[in-house]
Amino acid sequence: MKISICATSRFHYQQLAYQLVRHHALDLWVTAMPLSKLPKDLHSRVASRPSSLIAWIGAARLLPSCPLRSYIQAYSNVLFDYECLLALAIKQSTAIIGLSHHILAAGNLISRRSGLFICDVPIAHPSFLNRAILEESHRWGVEFQPLPQFTIGRESSSFLAADHIVCPSSFVKRTLLDHGIPDKKVSIIPYGSSPVGSTFKSSQSILNAPALNDMFVVLFVGNLSLRKGIPYLIEGFRKFSHPRKRLLLVGTVDRELLRSSVFQGDFSGITVVGPCNKEALDQYYRLASVFVLPSLAEGLALVITEAMSYSLPIIYTYETGASDILVDRVSGMQISCRSAQNVADALTNIADDTELAQRLSRSAYEASQKLQGWNSYGNNWMNLLNHLKR
């Protein structure tokens, strides 16, 4: 089987590319990432088409609050779709795996050749996302630009046209079924697990790391946005009573969120770290006492599997997708989304109960090892493709 991937970003697709190479099945990976950002050992199998990514980033930076931004980004997905179509026109791929945002034209090409058209959905149904974030933006006074109906329509057409749909978690599948997609058309393949870094290097640039060694360090990694549940994490941390507590927020802050009421009030014990490199992120994971992700909508957040590989107790919502790889009160603590009190209570339970914290830590690491890095992910993909091809 000759399989092509069509996806603008690295996300989990770089790992998928490596897994298809391991199974001698990768024909081509069409991406918007420049070759300089990708591993050299994949270059011979990559077609880089960066024009759509340039349009997307340009719109985000030059038109941050303009309604036109979302439309430019929507049409950049169409541009990438047709670039994939041209790239695959001279290939003999028998299957295509494509990101649902921009796979309609290229997927239909493979279908006309009697190949498999697999639509990959890494996050909740777009209509669910629109509704969830709109509710939050009203609650916190944050400006929100919804996904254009044009984008939702194209993605829905991809769902309809695809031979099969793959998503990373039960949560994502539920949002798809709720919007009319048949159960038998959707499969769940959870992502793999790997630590950010292989060695720990001390660095004086990381906050003053020695001072954190006797602190109860709460770690969040990801984009600081409404979708990630940041307002509930900050408020939950404030409610959490502990004499030596510290919250580290690692990631880029959404501009609209920064100007909102969320970032007002008491910020003692809270550090907005911002984005960081892999060496620094490795150290934050190793310094943390607990990892918290109270998201309202994910697919299966890769930071969850990263935190598992560092033996961290994990507090998560069902909407992170982590319930497919973690068991509540066994290898993690599941809380309700949109609840600062649930965040505070879970932090208190872990901080006050050493035995619970150690059990969660050990079980999370054992669960990460069962993922076999990314090999289980690749094996599950090949099993599904071979089944569909019969």
Steps between C-alpha positions, in 0.01 A plus 500: 500500500626847405368758745523878475445750782357845432531729802636851535665463841726256684270439798468117511557465125878489527465198727246347259747548214771318695261217580400459135871491409546231764229298325646577152176676406568875472469629145501878564435750775367830364542771762509878531803477728832607340752219466734680739247432781478127428742213571748447217433127482144576384592759234497254210138411580374855564342751262518842670230748391538798740284761322185410695688518831638842407145621431375355830775650715490831312127536565547417869775758547381782275124470560472369858157649574363539148211274389681466167772296673287187539399510134859533379594206720204301370604554139862418584370151585341480156830607344683223684239246394561578134876497551456148638290412197780608265768323703307172499406521132838350405509248784345155516374509857238239587388678817499852636487614863412866519425765760127563480542879459649472151468158341187509284646541148804278555288237674251491215790449255610186684139379518463532121804272470323247724738577787419554866407851616558525877402823674700572817316709760743612773251711697126529564244562225533865385140582591564375854812717520315809381226454756730420793737792448218744424346421839834556674573824315168643618571388854845657522457800271746374240465584130434188292516444125303184424600258229329609176210284385700448181766318702246291689328413172821383333599294802153344512532416129830326577331295771232396252738421213759307700500121506583513869570751778769465767512700823720474811241470777148405608426867562568595137301201376206606716496849346504344152215258577301787652521673161363209303806295401432123517676312778636232266680765295716624790800330665702614802881480489660668805833678456831366626720619782854631526689732737606841371868446581718198568732662754463751780736798481504749783457861394506822699267656243200293612334730749751418779430129491655410839244724672221286354626175648309543826189645331179332391532585130187490283587484129296592193644469149318624190344805343355723772148535365135461589488160330768372737297600807756754622245714697400195707862395556600845628194532724538141621863564592394808698246289691761230569640550850866405531789681675753437220312495173607613152313494166709498182314589179721394210385613156388793290224720643208580269496876445128534569529299823786718623278808477204337674392473863670158520841662550381747762519447875747317722786336309719413798656157451412500129771529233415545133809340349404545136626272221828319558742262331513123556782514755307743719174308458676180604606670822153634575355150469766366736447777757120466504303337782182463293383571144160661436309534173137615553415535128154548355589331171801306373564191294751324717735766631859392433611677818302238693709214359815708556409555866425128540850416379640721778305309770286800591161475673259642243178696552294503181151546360316247285520760222881463482448150353715352777229267629601256224848455649456596868270354766344739751654465848735228369735671253355851513224715647212590269310819582205681346586775256408860581550442874761693697386323816568160343853617414558617858359180652715275278815699583417474870447124480836443331691744721354358823517128414856388427390142438244614241757723327752215481240255369384741229860575406598134471184399312526791254855396411396135460214608272744703287723193460209296368480746209847372393606849404316546170521141377151405623366803313667386177393139544139601558503712185635214288248255646215737414627572146546130423151427633342777290686390189356148512 
